[in-house]
């Protein structure tokens, strides 16, 4: 429970869920051999509905208390323009790439360096929209996942937002970890079958998924219709912070919230494309079946 959406409230809630995660899993979110970690934010939904900045600051502060020195916690996302529009990068591109004290990295500015490495390339026959910019690696059917998350950090935490989505059913944790982490991923928009399969396959990419520690999803702003493009008229808010090591579970919980806010029963509309793809592919993302979910409610502090 969040008392409000300020820094102090997020700080208390974030510390509570991280401590619970460490206690239940035995995994300490502390510096290891690489001495660095990353926070993946969500900017694809656009300004006004990106990852709440107080949550970013709360997670960074909690990691600092766990031994990460200044500069060792890096904020990242797949697209530099979205990071700038969301306020995570300075409006002036000549200024240092920082959000407060956090260095910021945008994978689209770096991806060319690993474009020739099959371990981080996702090739799919879906072409980009007509008139789309040719990627620097000259293969418009190739998306690139971020090598740094696999090689440079002890772990990464990601902070999605939730919205309904015609392509996926719900655009949240899995989408943030996959399509929102990759370059040249806009080509999947408007194609539910390919978008869902691409999201699931990218999210389960072993080299990167193996470094993902957990997901924190704030319901400060979630959109119940018209997504993933931002539509303020369909925005809702709940003072809740959710966390799980399984992103698919969080998307399922978000879907229930979205359907409830629309006045629909949980089963309305059947199983969305995202969950169909995850269930059919056996990708190891985890289960979203209600009977497999253990819910822990932490007391307010």
C-alpha positions in Angstrom: 0.0 0.0 0.0 1.2 3.5 -0.9 0.1 6.3 1.4 0.5 8.7 -1.5 2.7 9.0 -4.6 5.6 11.0 -3.0 9.2 10.0 -2.5 8.8 9.0 1.1 5.8 6.8 0.5 7.5 5.1 -2.4 10.7 4.7 -0.4 9.0 2.9 2.5 7.0 0.6 0.2 9.9 -0.1 -2.0 12.1 -1.1 0.9 9.4 -3.3 2.2 9.0 -5.3 -1.0 12.7 -5.6 -1.7 13.3 -6.9 1.8 10.5 -9.4 1.4 11.9 -10.5 -1.9 15.3 -11.0 -0.3 13.9 -12.9 2.6 11.7 -15.3 0.5 14.2 -16.0 -2.2 17.5 -15.8 -0.3 18.8 -13.6 -3.0 20.5 -10.4 -1.7 20.2 -7.4 -4.1 23.8 -6.4 -3.4 26.9 -5.8 -5.5 28.6 -8.9 -6.9 31.6 -9.4 -9.2 30.5 -6.7 -11.6 29.7 -4.1 -9.0 26.9 -2.5 -11.0 23.2 -3.0 -11.5 20.5 -1.5 -13.8 17.0 -0.1 -13.5 14.9 -0.6 -16.6 12.2 2.0 -16.9 9.1 2.1 -19.1 8.8 5.1 -21.5 6.9 3.5 -24.4 3.5 4.7 -23.1 4.7 8.3 -23.4 4.9 11.3 -21.2 2.5 11.3 -18.3 2.4 7.5 -18.1 6.0 6.4 -17.9 7.5 4.9 -14.8 6.9 7.2 -11.8 10.1 9.1 -11.0 9.7 8.8 -7.2 9.7 5.0 -7.7 12.9 5.2 -9.6 14.5 7.3 -6.9 13.3 4.9 -4.2 14.7 1.9 -6.0 18.1 3.6 -6.5 18.2 4.7 -2.9 17.5 1.1 -1.7 20.3 -0.2 -3.9 22.6 2.4 -2.5 21.8 1.2 1.0 22.8 -2.3 -0.2 26.3 -1.2 -1.2 26.1 0.1 -4.7 28.2 3.3 -4.8 27.3 6.5 -6.8 27.4 5.8 -10.5 27.0 2.0 -10.1 23.2 2.1 -10.5 22.3 2.8 -14.1 18.9 3.8 -15.5 18.2 2.3 -19.0 15.6 1.9 -21.7 15.5 1.0 -25.4 14.8 4.4 -27.0 16.6 7.7 -26.4 13.8 9.8 -27.8 11.3 8.3 -25.4 13.7 8.7 -22.5 14.0 12.4 -23.3 10.3 13.0 -23.8 9.6 11.3 -20.4 12.1 13.5 -18.6 14.7 10.8 -17.8 17.2 12.5 -20.2 17.9 16.2 -20.3 16.0 18.1 -23.0 19.4 19.3 -24.3 21.2 16.3 -25.8 24.5 18.0 -25.2 24.1 17.8 -21.4 25.3 14.7 -19.5 23.1 11.7 -19.9 21.9 11.6 -16.3 18.7 11.5 -14.3 19.6 13.1 -11.0 22.7 11.1 -9.9 21.9 8.1 -12.1 23.8 7.6 -15.4 21.3 6.9 -18.2 21.8 4.6 -21.2 19.6 4.2 -24.2 20.1 1.0 -26.1 19.3 2.5 -29.5 22.4 4.7 -29.3 24.6 1.7 -28.5 23.1 -1.3 -30.3 25.2 -1.0 -33.5 28.2 -2.3 -31.4 26.6 -5.8 -31.1 24.5 -5.9 -34.3 26.7 -8.7 -35.7 26.3 -11.0 -32.6 23.6 -13.6 -33.0 23.2 -14.0 -29.3 21.5 -10.6 -29.1 19.7 -10.5 -32.4 16.0 -11.3 -32.8 15.2 -11.8 -36.5 11.5 -11.9 -37.5 10.0 -11.5 -41.0 7.7 -8.7 -39.9 8.9 -5.6 -41.8 8.9 -2.1 -40.4 6.2 0.4 -41.4 6.7 2.1 -44.8 8.9 5.1 -44.4 10.5 3.9 -41.2 14.1 4.7 -40.7 16.5 2.0 -41.8 18.4 0.7 -38.7 22.2 1.2 -38.6 22.8 -2.5 -39.2 20.8 -2.4 -42.5 18.5 -5.3 -41.7 15.0 -4.0 -41.1 13.8 -7.4 -39.9 16.3 -7.6 -37.1 15.7 -6.3 -33.6 18.6 -6.1 -31.1 18.4 -6.9 -27.4 20.7 -5.1 -25.0 24.0 -6.9 -24.5 25.0 -4.8 -21.5 22.2 -6.3 -19.4 23.7 -9.7 -20.0 27.4 -8.8 -19.5 27.9 -5.6 -17.5 25.6 -5.8 -14.5 25.1 -8.1 -11.6 21.3 -7.9 -12.1 18.6 -5.6 -13.4 15.3 -4.6 -11.9 12.5 -3.3 -14.2 9.7 -0.9 -13.5 6.9 -1.2 -16.0 3.6 0.5 -16.2 0.3 -1.1 -17.2 -2.1 -0.4 -20.0 -4.6 -2.4 -22.1 -3.3 -3.2 -25.5 -5.0 -4.4 -28.7 -1.9 -6.3 -29.6 -1.0 -8.0 -26.4 -4.1 -7.7 -24.2 -2.0 -6.0 -21.6 1.1 -4.0 -22.2 3.1 -4.2 -18.9 5.9 -6.2 -17.4 6.6 -8.7 -20.3 6.4 -5.9 -22.9 8.7 -3.6 -20.9 11.3 -6.4 -20.5 11.1 -7.3 -24.3 9.7 -4.9 -26.9 10.6 -1.9 -24.6 14.2 -3.3 -24.2 14.9 -3.8 -27.9 15.7 -1.6 -30.9 13.6 -1.8 -34.1 10.7 -3.2 -32.2 8.0 -0.8 -33.4 7.4 -3.0 -36.4 5.4 -5.4 -34.3 2.7 -2.8 -33.4 -0.7 -3.6 -35.0 0.1 -7.2 -35.4 -1.3 -9.1 -32.3 0.0 -12.6 -33.2 3.6 -11.4 -34.0 3.7 -8.8 -31.3 2.7 -11.3 -28.6 5.2 -14.0 -29.8 8.0 -11.4 -30.1 7.3 -10.1 -26.6 7.3 -13.6 -25.0 10.4 -14.8 -26.9 12.4 -11.6 -26.2 11.4 -11.6 -22.5 12.6 -15.2 -22.1 16.0 -14.5 -23.8 18.3 -16.5 -21.5 21.3 -14.2 -21.4 19.2 -11.2 -20.4 16.3 -12.8 -18.5 18.9 -14.7 -16.4 20.1 -11.3 -15.0 16.6 -10.0 -14.3 16.0 -10.0 -10.5 12.5 -8.8 -10.2 9.8 -6.5 -11.4 8.0 -3.7 -9.5 4.8 -2.4 -10.9 3.2 0.7 -9.6 -0.5 1.3 -10.2 -0.1 5.0 -9.8 -1.2 5.4 -13.4 -2.7 2.6 -15.5 -4.8 2.8 -18.6 -7.9 0.7 -19.1 -8.8 1.5 -22.7 -7.2 3.0 -25.8 -3.6 1.7 -25.1 -0.8 1.6 -25.5 -1.0 5.2 -26.8 -1.7 7.5 -23.9 -5.3 8.6 -23.4 -5.8 10.5 -20.2 -9.6 10.0 -20.2 -9.1 6.2 -19.6 -6.4 6.6 -16.9 -7.0 5.1 -13.5 -5.0 5.2 -10.3 -4.5 2.9 -7.2 -2.1 3.4 -4.3 -0.5 -0.1 -4.7 3.0 -1.3 -5.5 3.2 -4.8 -6.8 6.4 -6.9 -7.0 7.3 -10.4 -8.4 10.2 -12.3 -9.9 7.6 -13.5 -12.5 6.6 -10.7 -14.9 3.8 -12.8 -16.4 2.0 -12.9 -13.0 2.1 -9.1 -12.8 0.6 -8.8 -16.2 -2.2 -11.1 -15.2 -2.9 -9.1 -12.0 -2.8 -5.9 -14.1 -5.2 -7.4 -16.6 -7.7 -8.1 -13.7 -7.4 -4.5 -12.5 -8.0 -3.2 -16.0 -11.1 -5.4 -16.6 -12.4 -4.6 -13.1 -12.1 -0.9 -13.8 -14.0 -1.3 -17.0 -16.8 -3.1 -15.1 -16.0 -6.4 -16.7 -15.8 -9.9 -15.2 -12.3 -11.4 -15.0 -12.9 -13.8 -17.8 -14.4 -11.3 -20.2 -12.8 -11.4 -23.7 -11.0 -14.7 -23.1 -7.3 -15.2 -22.9 -5.3 -12.3 -24.4 -2.6 -12.9 -27.1 0.2 -12.4 -24.6 -0.9 -15.2 -22.4 -1.7 -17.5 -25.3 1.8 -17.0 -26.6 3.4 -17.6 -23.2 1.3 -20.7 -22.6 1.9 -22.2 -26.1 5.6 -21.5 -26.2 6.8 -23.0 -23.0 9.3 -20.1 -22.7 10.0 -20.5 -19.0 8.5 -17.1 -18.1 6.4 -18.7 -15.4 2.8 -19.4 -14.8 -0.1 -16.8 -14.7 -2.7 -19.4 -13.6 -4.5 -18.1 -10.5 -3.9 -21.3 -8.6 -0.2 -20.9 -9.0 0.0 -17.4 -7.6 0.9 -16.8 -4.0 0.0 -13.4 -2.9 1.7 -11.7 0.1 0.2 -8.5 1.4 2.7 -6.4 3.3 1.4 -4.1 6.1 1.7 -0.4 5.6 4.6 1.2 7.3 
